[in-house]
Amino acid sequence: MNLRKNPADSKNQQRINEQIRAREVRVISEAGEQLGIMHIRKALELAQEAGLDLVEVAPNEKFPVCRIMDYGKFKYQMAKKQSKSVQHTVKVKEIRLRPGTGDNDVNVKVNAAKGFLEKKDKVLVSIVFRGRELAHIQEGERMMKQVLDLLAPYGKVDGNPSKQGKRISCTVTPN
């Protein structure tokens, strides 16, 4: 009893040529026209005459459907299609600061924002005011300018910083 798995049994691979187990198969030509149901040996001969492979595309049918095609080219096109579908989704990451935040703490936040921008994510820089800090909005604007100057080599600023209630915010997009 052979317990090893056939690599062609996995979901991503079809059986090709001699790996096809059925005795009779429904054959489709390379042009897409149906050639009918025939014995596997005859289907393999047709594929070899054309210089192509016989690939099982629908194994669960009563007569498994096989297609005459260039299997290497088919695998290449499938890999190309999958690589296109895997794209980076842009996320908006936020760093929050307060007007009294120390310089070293600001540098830590800026370094985190640089990492986000290098990973092609947008960064929302927010300066949050609480209580009596609202009397010193110019300190928050100075800090925002400092942070945006530090992030300038890594991304571009979308518009001017805007004040919304108790916060000043600005978005930076990656270069």
C-alpha positions as CSV (number, residue, x, y, z in Angstrom):
1,M,0.0,0.0,0.0
2,N,1.5,3.3,-1.1
3,L,0.8,6.1,1.4
4,R,2.8,8.8,-0.3
5,K,0.7,11.7,-1.8
6,N,0.9,12.3,-5.5
7,P,2.0,16.0,-6.0
8,A,-0.6,16.3,-8.7
9,D,-3.4,15.6,-6.1
10,S,-2.9,19.0,-4.5
11,K,-5.5,21.7,-5.2
12,N,-3.2,24.0,-7.2
13,Q,-1.9,21.4,-9.7
14,Q,-3.6,19.5,-12.4
15,R,-2.6,16.1,-13.6
16,I,-0.7,16.1,-16.9
17,N,0.1,13.5,-19.5
18,E,0.8,10.1,-17.8
19,Q,-0.5,11.3,-14.4
20,I,-4.1,11.2,-15.7
21,R,-5.8,8.1,-14.2
22,A,-9.0,7.8,-16.1
23,R,-9.3,5.4,-19.1
24,E,-11.6,7.6,-21.1
25,V,-11.6,11.4,-21.2
26,R,-13.4,14.2,-22.8
27,V,-10.8,16.1,-24.9
28,I,-10.7,19.8,-25.8
29,S,-8.2,20.9,-28.5
30,E,-5.8,23.8,-28.1
31,A,-8.2,26.0,-30.1
32,G,-11.0,25.3,-27.7
33,E,-13.1,23.0,-29.8
34,Q,-14.4,19.7,-28.3
35,L,-12.9,16.6,-29.8
36,G,-15.2,14.2,-27.9
37,I,-14.7,11.3,-25.5
38,M,-11.8,9.1,-26.3
39,H,-9.4,6.6,-24.8
40,I,-6.5,8.2,-22.8
41,R,-3.8,6.7,-25.1
42,K,-5.4,8.3,-28.2
43,A,-5.7,11.7,-26.4
44,L,-2.0,11.5,-25.4
45,E,-1.1,10.7,-29.0
46,L,-3.0,13.8,-30.2
47,A,-1.2,16.0,-27.6
48,Q,2.2,14.6,-28.6
49,E,1.6,15.2,-32.3
50,A,0.8,18.8,-31.5
51,G,3.9,19.0,-29.3
52,L,1.8,20.0,-26.3
53,D,0.7,18.5,-23.0
54,L,-2.6,16.8,-22.1
55,V,-3.9,18.6,-18.9
56,E,-6.8,17.4,-16.7
57,V,-8.9,20.5,-16.1
58,A,-12.1,19.0,-14.6
59,P,-11.2,15.7,-12.8
60,N,-14.5,15.2,-11.0
61,E,-16.7,14.8,-14.1
62,K,-18.0,11.3,-15.3
63,F,-15.5,11.6,-18.1
64,P,-12.7,13.8,-16.8
65,V,-12.2,16.9,-19.1
66,C,-8.7,17.2,-20.5
67,R,-7.3,20.0,-22.6
68,I,-4.4,20.0,-25.0
69,M,-2.2,23.0,-24.1
70,D,1.3,24.1,-23.3
71,Y,1.4,23.4,-19.5
72,G,4.5,25.5,-18.8
73,K,3.0,28.6,-20.4
74,F,-0.3,27.9,-18.5
75,K,1.5,27.7,-15.2
76,Y,3.4,30.9,-16.0
77,Q,0.2,32.8,-16.8
78,M,-1.5,31.5,-13.6
79,A,1.5,32.7,-11.4
80,K,1.5,36.1,-13.2
81,K,-2.3,36.4,-12.5
82,Q,-1.8,35.6,-8.8
83,S,1.0,38.0,-8.4
84,K,-1.1,40.8,-9.8
85,S,-3.9,40.1,-7.3
86,V,-1.6,40.5,-4.3
87,Q,-1.4,44.2,-3.9
88,H,-0.6,46.4,-0.9
89,T,-3.7,48.0,0.7
90,V,-2.9,51.5,2.0
91,K,-3.6,51.9,5.6
92,V,-3.7,55.2,7.5
93,K,-1.5,55.1,10.6
94,E,-1.8,57.8,13.3
95,I,0.8,59.3,15.6
96,R,-0.5,61.5,18.4
97,L,1.5,64.1,20.1
98,R,0.8,66.7,22.8
99,P,2.3,70.2,22.9
100,G,4.4,69.4,25.9
101,T,5.9,66.2,24.4
102,G,9.6,66.1,24.8
103,D,12.1,66.1,21.9
104,N,13.2,62.5,22.4
105,D,9.6,61.3,22.5
106,V,8.9,63.2,19.3
107,N,11.9,61.5,17.6
108,V,10.5,58.1,18.6
109,K,7.1,58.9,17.1
110,V,8.8,60.3,14.0
111,N,10.9,57.2,13.6
112,A,7.7,55.1,13.8
113,A,6.1,57.3,11.2
114,K,9.1,56.9,8.9
115,G,8.6,53.1,9.2
116,F,5.0,53.4,8.2
117,L,5.8,55.6,5.2
118,E,8.5,53.1,4.0
119,K,5.9,50.4,4.1
120,K,3.7,52.6,1.8
121,D,1.1,53.5,4.5
122,K,-0.3,57.0,5.0
123,V,0.5,58.7,8.3
124,L,-1.9,61.0,10.1
125,V,0.0,63.3,12.5
126,S,-2.2,64.7,15.3
127,I,-1.4,67.2,18.0
128,V,-4.0,66.9,20.8
129,F,-4.7,69.7,23.2
130,R,-6.1,69.3,26.7
131,G,-7.3,71.8,29.2
132,R,-5.0,74.9,29.4
133,E,-2.9,73.7,26.5
134,L,-5.6,75.3,24.3
135,A,-4.2,78.7,25.3
136,H,-0.9,77.7,23.6
137,I,-1.9,76.7,20.1
138,Q,1.2,78.3,18.6
139,E,3.3,75.6,20.5
140,G,1.3,72.9,18.8
141,E,1.7,74.5,15.4
142,R,5.5,74.8,16.0
143,M,5.6,71.1,16.9
144,M,3.6,70.1,13.8
145,K,6.0,72.1,11.6
146,Q,9.0,70.3,13.3
147,V,7.4,66.9,12.7
148,L,6.5,67.6,9.1
149,D,10.0,68.9,8.4
150,L,11.5,65.6,9.8
151,L,9.1,63.5,7.7
152,A,9.6,65.6,4.4
153,P,12.3,63.2,2.9
154,Y,10.0,60.2,3.4
155,G,6.6,61.6,2.2
156,K,4.7,64.6,1.0
157,V,2.2,66.6,3.0
158,D,-1.4,66.5,1.9
159,G,-2.6,70.1,2.3
160,N,-1.9,72.4,5.3
161,P,-2.4,71.3,8.9
162,S,-6.0,71.8,9.9
163,K,-7.4,72.6,13.3
164,Q,-10.5,70.5,14.3
165,G,-11.8,71.2,17.8
166,K,-9.0,70.3,20.2
167,R,-6.6,68.9,17.7
168,I,-4.4,69.9,14.8
169,S,-3.9,67.2,12.2
170,C,-2.2,66.7,8.9
171,T,-1.8,63.7,6.5
172,V,1.5,62.6,5.0
173,T,1.6,60.2,2.0
174,P,4.6,58.1,1.1
175,N,6.8,59.2,-1.8
